[in-house]
Amino acid sequence: MRITTGAAPTIRKAIADYSEAIRLDPQYAKAYSNRGIAYQKNGEKAKAEEDFEQAKKLGYKEGASSMPGLVHTAPAHLTQR
């Protein structure tokens, strides 16, 4: 299920911003992790898991999941309404 509240534009903006950061620096592991959190908040579990896995491959440890489906804590700017 995708977010349908007023938070949706904020989530989509976060996804766009993290995607741009990744485009500029494909090795930026934290951007993959953060985009994964945004995808998860938007109900896009498969994309979230792909990003969490990529972040892990790039060596990101904080918040990176070794267990598929683990719920990550989103940064405050993604949860505020």
Backbone as a printed PyTorch tensor [residue, N CA C, xyz], in Angstrom:
tensor([[[ 0.8410, -1.1840,  0.0000],
         [ 0.0000,  0.0000,  0.0000],
         [ 0.8810,  1.2400,  0.0000]],

        [[ 0.5860,  2.1650, -0.8680],
         [ 1.3320,  3.4050, -0.9450],
         [ 0.7250,  4.4420, -0.0160]],

        [[ 1.5370,  5.3780,  0.3860],
         [ 1.0750,  6.4500,  1.2670],
         [ 0.1160,  7.3420,  0.4880]],

        [[-1.0170,  7.6400,  1.0800],
         [-1.9930,  8.4980,  0.4180],
         [-2.2870,  9.7520,  1.2220]],

        [[-1.5370,  9.9820,  2.2780],
         [-1.7400, 11.1670,  3.1140],
         [-0.9100, 12.3200,  2.5780]],

        [[-0.9030, 13.4160,  3.2970],
         [-0.1010, 14.5710,  2.9260],
         [ 1.3890, 14.2970,  2.9380]],

        [[ 1.8040, 13.1820,  3.5130],
         [ 3.2340, 12.8480,  3.5530],
         [ 3.7450, 12.3480,  2.2070]],

        [[ 2.8520, 11.9180,  1.3250],
         [ 3.2670, 11.3400,  0.0490],
         [ 4.1820, 12.2550, -0.7630]],

        [[ 3.8570, 13.5500, -0.9160],
         [ 4.7750, 14.4090, -1.6740],
         [ 6.1650, 14.4860, -1.0390]],

        [[ 6.2160, 14.4750,  0.2800],
         [ 7.4980, 14.5130,  0.9740],
         [ 8.2860, 13.2380,  0.7110]],

        [[ 7.6100, 12.1010,  0.7300],
         [ 8.2710, 10.8200,  0.4570],
         [ 8.7770, 10.7930, -0.9810]],

        [[ 7.9330, 11.2070, -1.9230],
         [ 8.3560, 11.2090, -3.3300],
         [ 9.5390, 12.1530, -3.5460]],

        [[ 9.5270, 13.2800, -2.8570],
         [10.6540, 14.2320, -2.9650],
         [11.9200, 13.6060, -2.3980]],

        [[11.8010, 12.9120, -1.2820],
         [12.9640, 12.2410, -0.6910],
         [13.5140, 11.1970, -1.6600]],

        [[12.6370, 10.4060, -2.2690],
         [13.0800,  9.3910, -3.2300],
         [13.8140, 10.0610, -4.3910]],

        [[13.2520, 11.1520, -4.8990],
         [13.8970, 11.8800, -6.0020],
         [15.2530, 12.4300, -5.5890]],

        [[15.3230, 13.0030, -4.3910],
         [16.5870, 13.5710, -3.9120],
         [17.6530, 12.4940, -3.7200]],

        [[17.2740, 11.3650, -3.1030],
         [18.2520, 10.2920, -2.9130],
         [18.6550,  9.6780, -4.2480]],

        [[17.7180,  9.5980, -5.1900],
         [18.0480,  9.0840, -6.5240],
         [19.0680,  9.9850, -7.2100]],

        [[18.9120, 11.2950, -7.0550],
         [19.8710, 12.2390, -7.6320],
         [21.2360, 12.0920, -6.9620]],

        [[21.2490, 11.9270, -5.6560],
         [22.5210, 11.7280, -4.9500],
         [23.2210, 10.4680, -5.4510]],

        [[22.4490,  9.4130, -5.6760],
         [23.0120,  8.1540, -6.1820],
         [23.5160,  8.3330, -7.6130]],

        [[22.7790,  9.0940, -8.4180],
         [23.2250,  9.3540, -9.7920],
         [24.5740, 10.0740, -9.7830]],

        [[24.7210, 11.0270, -8.8680],
         [25.9630, 11.7900, -8.7830],
         [27.1140, 10.9850, -8.1950]],

        [[26.7850, 10.0680, -7.2830],
         [27.8060,  9.2370, -6.6410],
         [27.2440,  7.8380, -6.3950]],

        [[27.3840,  6.9370, -7.3760],
         [26.8300,  5.5910, -7.2520],
         [27.3970,  4.7710, -6.0900]],

        [[28.4410,  5.2470, -5.4560],
         [29.0460,  4.5420, -4.3280],
         [28.5560,  5.0860, -2.9850]],

        [[27.5970,  5.9950, -2.9890],
         [27.0930,  6.6530, -1.7840],
         [26.1010,  5.7170, -1.0850]],

        [[26.6350,  4.8370, -0.2640],
         [25.8510,  3.7730,  0.3700],
         [24.7120,  4.3050,  1.2320]],

        [[24.9490,  5.3650,  1.9780],
         [23.9070,  5.8830,  2.8600],
         [22.7050,  6.3850,  2.0560]],

        [[22.9400,  6.9060,  0.8630],
         [21.8260,  7.3600,  0.0210],
         [20.9460,  6.1750, -0.3770]],

        [[21.5610,  5.0240, -0.6580],
         [20.7720,  3.8240, -0.9600],
         [19.9320,  3.4200,  0.2460]],

        [[20.5370,  3.4400,  1.4200],
         [19.8090,  3.0670,  2.6290],
         [18.6450,  4.0250,  2.8830]],

        [[18.9070,  5.3170,  2.7700],
         [17.8590,  6.3010,  3.0090],
         [16.7540,  6.2220,  1.9600]],

        [[17.1320,  5.9850,  0.6910],
         [16.1050,  5.8370, -0.3350],
         [15.2850,  4.5800, -0.0700]],

        [[15.9510,  3.5400,  0.4280],
         [15.2330,  2.3260,  0.7960],
         [14.1910,  2.5880,  1.8670]],

        [[14.5420,  3.3990,  2.8390],
         [13.5870,  3.7660,  3.8920],
         [12.4080,  4.5130,  3.2780]],

        [[12.7050,  5.4350,  2.3760],
         [11.6250,  6.1940,  1.7350],
         [10.7330,  5.2660,  0.9030]],

        [[11.3480,  4.3450,  0.1470],
         [10.5520,  3.3870, -0.6170],
         [ 9.6730,  2.5620,  0.3210]],

        [[10.2400,  2.1330,  1.4270],
         [ 9.4840,  1.3250,  2.3830],
         [ 8.2940,  2.1190,  2.9190]],

        [[ 8.5150,  3.3760,  3.2600],
         [ 7.4370,  4.2250,  3.7610],
         [ 6.3640,  4.4360,  2.6960]],

        [[ 6.7540,  4.3360,  1.4310],
         [ 5.8270,  4.5230,  0.3200],
         [ 5.1680,  3.2090, -0.1040]],

        [[ 5.4550,  2.1400,  0.6290],
         [ 4.8430,  0.8510,  0.3360],
         [ 5.4950,  0.0930, -0.8010]],

        [[ 6.7000,  0.4870, -1.1930],
         [ 7.4080, -0.1530, -2.3020],
         [ 8.4910, -1.0770, -1.7440]],

        [[ 8.0410, -2.1880, -1.1870],
         [ 8.9240, -3.0940, -0.4580],
         [10.0530, -3.6640, -1.3240]],

        [[ 9.7590, -4.0850, -2.5390],
         [10.7890, -4.6850, -3.3890],
         [11.9060, -3.6830, -3.6860]],

        [[11.5380, -2.4480, -4.0070],
         [12.5510, -1.4180, -4.2660],
         [13.3430, -1.1160, -2.9930]],

        [[12.6430, -1.1000, -1.8620],
         [13.3180, -0.8460, -0.5880],
         [14.3690, -1.9150, -0.3210]],

        [[13.9880, -3.1670, -0.4780],
         [14.9320, -4.2610, -0.2160],
         [16.1290, -4.2110, -1.1640]],

        [[15.8930, -3.8400, -2.4320],
         [17.0080, -3.7010, -3.3850],
         [17.9880, -2.6350, -2.9030]],

        [[17.4500, -1.5080, -2.4420],
         [18.3290, -0.4400, -1.9640],
         [19.0510, -0.8270, -0.6830]],

        [[18.3640, -1.5080,  0.2370],
         [19.0360, -1.9460,  1.4610],
         [20.1750, -2.9120,  1.1280]],

        [[19.9340, -3.7990,  0.1710],
         [20.9670, -4.7590, -0.2280],
         [22.1520, -4.0410, -0.8690]],

        [[21.8770, -3.0530, -1.7270],
         [22.9610, -2.3010, -2.3680],
         [23.7560, -1.5240, -1.3220]],

        [[23.0740, -0.9180, -0.3740],
         [23.7690, -0.1890,  0.6910],
         [24.6870, -1.1310,  1.4540]],

        [[24.1940, -2.3160,  1.7460],
         [24.9910, -3.3130,  2.4580],
         [26.2080, -3.7290,  1.6350]],

        [[26.0090, -3.9530,  0.3310],
         [27.1260, -4.3260, -0.5530],
         [28.2020, -3.2520, -0.5810]],

        [[27.7730, -1.9990, -0.4540],
         [28.7170, -0.8850, -0.4710],
         [29.3400, -0.6300,  0.8970]],

        [[28.9630, -1.4380,  1.8780],
         [29.5960, -1.3490,  3.1880],
         [28.8390, -0.5500,  4.2230]],

        [[27.6290, -0.1240,  3.9110],
         [26.8570,  0.6420,  4.8820],
         [26.3120, -0.2900,  5.9450]],

        [[26.5670,  0.0360,  7.2030],
         [26.1660, -0.8360,  8.2960],
         [24.9900, -0.2840,  9.0940]],

        [[24.9890,  1.0040,  9.4010],
         [23.9390,  1.6020, 10.2240],
         [22.6030,  1.5280,  9.4900]],

        [[21.6550,  0.8350, 10.0880],
         [20.3330,  0.7400,  9.4960],
         [20.2210, -0.2650,  8.3760]],

        [[21.3360, -0.8220,  7.9300],
         [21.2770, -1.8020,  6.8370],
         [20.7630, -3.1230,  7.3810]],

        [[19.8870, -3.7270,  6.6570],
         [19.2460, -4.9610,  7.0970],
         [19.8970, -6.1800,  6.4780]],

        [[20.1960, -7.1590,  7.2990],
         [20.6280, -8.4410,  6.7630],
         [19.4520, -9.3960,  6.7400]],

        [[18.2870, -8.9030,  7.2030],
         [17.0780, -9.7140,  7.2500],
         [16.0100, -9.0650,  6.3860]],

        [[15.6310, -9.6800,  5.2620],
         [14.5880, -9.0900,  4.4270],
         [13.3250, -8.8290,  5.2360]],

        [[12.6940, -7.7120,  4.9700],
         [11.4510, -7.3750,  5.6440],
         [11.6170, -6.6410,  6.9570]],

        [[12.8520, -6.4780,  7.4170],
         [13.0760, -5.7610,  8.6660],
         [12.6490, -4.3140,  8.4920]],

        [[11.8680, -3.8270,  9.4050],
         [11.3930, -2.4530,  9.3270],
         [12.4960, -1.5230,  9.8080]],

        [[12.8460, -0.5640,  8.9930],
         [13.8580,  0.4240,  9.3330],
         [13.1720,  1.6480,  9.9070]],

        [[13.8630,  2.3420, 10.7700],
         [13.3330,  3.5780, 11.3260],
         [13.6380,  4.7010, 10.3570]],

        [[12.6200,  5.3950,  9.9350],
         [12.7820,  6.4790,  8.9700],
         [13.2370,  7.7490,  9.6750]],

        [[14.0480,  8.5490,  8.9840],
         [14.4180,  9.8480,  9.5300],
         [13.1680, 10.6910,  9.7600]],

        [[13.2300, 11.6010, 10.7070],
         [12.0770, 12.4000, 11.0990],
         [11.4390, 13.1340,  9.9280]],

        [[12.2580, 13.6390,  8.9840],
         [11.6880, 14.4140,  7.8850],
         [10.8090, 13.5510,  6.9660]],

        [[10.9130, 12.2430,  7.0720],
         [10.0750, 11.3690,  6.2630],
         [ 8.7880, 10.9670,  6.9670]],

        [[ 8.7200, 11.2000,  8.2640],
         [ 7.5450, 10.7700,  9.0110],
         [ 6.6650, 11.9300,  9.4570]],

        [[ 7.1580, 13.1550,  9.3460],
         [ 6.3770, 14.3110,  9.7770],
         [ 5.2640, 14.5870,  8.7860]],

        [[ 4.1490, 14.9810,  9.3050],
         [ 3.0070, 15.3040,  8.4350],
         [ 2.6530, 16.7400,  8.5660]]])
